[in-house]
């Protein structure tokens, strides 16, 4: 995995062979990109970020949703809203 710093607090990591984004690290959290693993269902999300940019058809019932990044503030509407 290769990485580059988008800012002093963040790092973006990608596959050096194909260039696919794998994960991002920022503010003590690691965001794993969908499709980064060959086997589905290895992990279960614990919250949803950037709910305003989510596809309307994508719903993850029961998760707390945040308008932007979790560290940026108060939760917004629940994910199923």
Phi, psi and omega in degrees: 000136177249157179216164174213152182268119176281334176200173180301334183261356186227153178222137175249133182240144183215165177282123181291342182277313184248346178087001181294140174291136181250309181202168175226141176241130180200133176057036179081004178242153175242125177257117180267129181287142174301140180085005181283344182241145178288327182262123179286163173066026175287326183231153176243128180296149179251346175198170179234130179253159178056047184297336177291343181255002181288147172297138183299330183279349182269117180231135176236081186306138175091350180274145171287134180251144178239138180299326178228222176287150182302320182289347183280353178154207187285143176301149176264215180292150175302157185301327184281355181286000000 
